[in-house]
Amino acid sequence: MDKLQEIKGRISTLKGYQNAKPEDQYWMTKDHIDFLIDRTELSVKQQDVIEENKRQQEVTIHQFRQAREEIQRLNQENGRFKKALQIYAAENNYRRTLRMSKWATVEMENRFGGFNPSFMEVDRGQTAREALEGNVE
């Protein structure tokens, strides 16, 4: 920045510079001109880097949102599976209960005898299929 301050100091001492028109010309040393060109080129490169970083940030934000949505979907799916597994893990769901009335059909009488069917005999995997399909509430 010392070189820039030197250039600014030199320019500020020029007579009439404050009231100069944009097309007025002044001379500078080659060293000062090279310095200003280098700084301008550096500024352009930095602006390009800033633009690329902004683009990458937008991509990253989009990927983050997609990942968050996928995590939510997987958490819901996991919840469905857990609920179904809890149903199948519960021993009471496999027990038959004593039937207190007659069956409506002979086929049911032959199949279950004097007991009500267990939850699992009635469910026949429907809970698992619904969990896998995502239809469980």
C-alpha positions as CSV (number, residue, x, y, z in Angstrom):
1,M,0.0,0.0,0.0
2,D,3.0,2.3,0.3
3,K,3.2,2.6,-3.4
4,L,-0.5,3.5,-3.7
5,Q,-0.1,6.2,-1.0
6,E,2.9,7.6,-2.9
7,I,0.8,7.8,-6.1
8,K,-2.1,9.4,-4.3
9,G,0.2,11.9,-2.6
10,R,1.8,12.8,-6.0
11,I,-1.6,13.2,-7.7
12,S,-3.0,15.4,-4.8
13,T,-0.1,17.8,-5.2
14,L,-0.8,18.4,-8.9
15,K,-2.1,21.8,-9.7
16,G,-5.6,21.8,-11.0
17,Y,-6.2,18.1,-10.4
18,Q,-9.2,18.7,-8.1
19,N,-11.0,20.5,-11.0
20,A,-9.6,18.4,-13.8
21,K,-11.9,17.0,-16.5
22,P,-12.0,13.2,-17.0
23,E,-10.2,13.6,-20.3
24,D,-7.3,15.6,-18.9
25,Q,-4.0,13.8,-19.0
26,Y,-1.2,13.6,-16.4
27,W,2.1,11.8,-16.5
28,M,3.3,9.1,-14.0
29,T,6.5,7.1,-13.7
30,K,6.6,3.7,-15.3
31,D,6.9,2.2,-11.8
32,H,3.6,3.8,-10.7
33,I,1.8,2.8,-13.9
34,D,3.0,-0.9,-13.5
35,F,1.9,-0.9,-9.9
36,L,-1.6,0.4,-10.8
37,I,-1.8,-2.2,-13.6
38,D,-0.7,-5.0,-11.3
39,R,-3.2,-3.9,-8.6
40,T,-6.0,-3.7,-11.2
41,E,-5.2,-7.2,-12.5
42,L,-5.1,-8.5,-9.0
43,S,-8.5,-6.9,-8.3
44,V,-10.0,-8.5,-11.3
45,K,-8.6,-12.0,-10.3
46,Q,-10.0,-11.5,-6.7
47,Q,-13.4,-10.5,-8.1
48,D,-13.4,-13.7,-10.2
49,V,-12.5,-15.7,-7.1
50,I,-15.3,-14.0,-5.2
51,E,-17.8,-14.8,-7.9
52,E,-16.7,-18.5,-8.0
53,N,-16.9,-18.7,-4.2
54,K,-20.5,-17.3,-4.4
55,R,-21.4,-19.9,-7.1
56,Q,-19.9,-22.7,-5.0
57,Q,-21.7,-21.4,-1.9
58,E,-25.0,-21.6,-3.8
59,V,-24.3,-25.1,-4.9
60,T,-23.3,-26.1,-1.4
61,I,-26.5,-24.6,0.0
62,H,-28.6,-26.5,-2.5
63,Q,-26.8,-29.7,-1.7
64,F,-27.3,-29.1,2.0
65,R,-31.0,-28.6,1.5
66,Q,-31.3,-31.8,-0.5
67,A,-29.4,-33.7,2.2
68,R,-31.6,-32.3,4.9
69,E,-34.7,-33.4,2.9
70,E,-33.3,-36.8,2.4
71,I,-32.5,-37.1,6.1
72,Q,-36.1,-36.2,7.0
73,R,-37.4,-38.7,4.5
74,L,-35.1,-41.4,5.9
75,N,-36.1,-40.5,9.5
76,Q,-39.8,-40.9,8.5
77,E,-39.0,-44.2,6.8
78,N,-37.0,-45.4,9.8
79,G,-40.0,-44.5,12.1
80,R,-42.4,-46.6,9.9
81,F,-40.0,-49.6,10.0
82,K,-39.5,-49.3,13.7
83,K,-43.3,-49.1,14.3
84,A,-43.8,-52.2,12.2
85,L,-41.0,-54.1,13.9
86,Q,-42.5,-53.3,17.3
87,I,-45.8,-54.8,16.2
88,Y,-44.1,-58.0,15.0
89,A,-41.9,-58.1,18.1
90,A,-44.8,-58.0,20.5
91,E,-45.4,-61.5,21.8
92,N,-49.1,-60.8,22.5
93,N,-49.7,-60.3,18.8
94,Y,-49.1,-64.0,18.2
95,R,-51.4,-65.3,20.9
96,R,-54.9,-66.6,20.2
97,T,-57.7,-65.9,22.6
98,L,-60.4,-68.3,23.6
99,R,-63.5,-67.8,21.4
100,M,-66.8,-67.2,23.3
101,S,-69.1,-67.6,20.3
102,K,-69.5,-69.8,17.3
103,W,-67.8,-69.1,14.0
104,A,-69.9,-67.7,11.1
105,T,-68.5,-70.4,8.7
106,V,-67.4,-73.9,9.0
107,E,-64.1,-73.0,7.3
108,M,-63.3,-70.5,10.1
109,E,-64.3,-73.2,12.6
110,N,-61.9,-75.7,11.0
111,R,-59.1,-73.2,10.7
112,F,-59.1,-71.7,14.2
113,G,-61.1,-74.1,16.3
114,G,-62.2,-72.7,19.6
115,F,-59.8,-69.7,19.5
116,N,-59.9,-66.3,17.9
117,P,-57.1,-65.7,15.4
118,S,-54.0,-63.8,16.6
119,F,-53.2,-60.4,15.2
120,M,-50.5,-61.9,13.1
121,E,-52.9,-64.4,11.5
122,V,-55.2,-61.6,10.6
123,D,-52.4,-59.1,9.6
124,R,-50.6,-61.6,7.3
125,G,-47.7,-59.1,6.7
126,Q,-49.9,-56.2,5.8
127,T,-48.3,-54.0,8.4
128,A,-44.9,-54.7,7.0
129,R,-46.0,-54.1,3.4
130,E,-47.5,-50.8,4.4
131,A,-44.3,-49.7,6.2
132,L,-42.2,-50.6,3.1
133,E,-44.6,-48.8,0.8
134,G,-44.8,-45.7,3.1
135,N,-48.6,-46.0,3.6
136,V,-48.4,-46.2,7.4
137,E,-49.9,-43.2,9.2
